[in-house]
Amino acid sequence: MHSITDHRWTTEGPNILANERLEQIRQALSEDWIGGAHFFYCAGSGGESVAFSRYDDFLARVTGSRPGDWFILWSVAELRRREVLLADNRYVNTPTSGESLLSTSDLDRVEQYLAEQKHNEVLCIWSDGVGELKAILSDADEELRGRLMNAARSAAVPGGAIIVLPFTQLDNATDYFVSAKRPNEKGEVPLGGAY
């Protein structure tokens, strides 16, 4: 195990641009979205939530990032098969679909999960049917319910969808779909790093 502050670089580390990893991501995107977090190498700030429905968008984000940046991603299709999503809704053209894609029971499930442990977080990914996916990563702060409801309202349109995954529960090496870093020009990634 390497220290988080181990700043040595190696070609043997988890490279997000390795051909086999790119093919894995391309395959997952042929089924559904991928989403997770982008952590910045030695940037002195927290990570950003990310989500992709198209391979080109994913590749643009990764190639536009800095060497050493770390991406942790999950496949929505895989999480659906495992039945671990807290909410998983697509727009259906019915009289009740026009207001929100999160029901009261969806919100109750999310709030119950957040209440289980003090620092539980969720990742919410949604589409308004026309633009790029949007994502928020949050714990049970005062504004989360409002942000989830705003996302659910914006997704309640033709082509819209929303999912909520239990980020903290899945934030471990055995549950990651991809956990890899952006390589430098020599194809090296850091052994550790400050994120």
ABEGO torsion letter per residue (X at the ends): XBBAABABBBAABBBAABAAAAAAAAAAAAABBBBEBBBBBGAGBBBBBBBBABAAAAAAAAAABBBGBBBBBBBAAAAAAAGABABBBBBBBBAAAAABABBAAAAAAAAAAAAABAABBBBBBBBAGABBBBBBBBBBBAAAAAAAAAAAAAABBBGBBBBBBBAAAABBAAABABBBBBBBAAGBBBABEBX
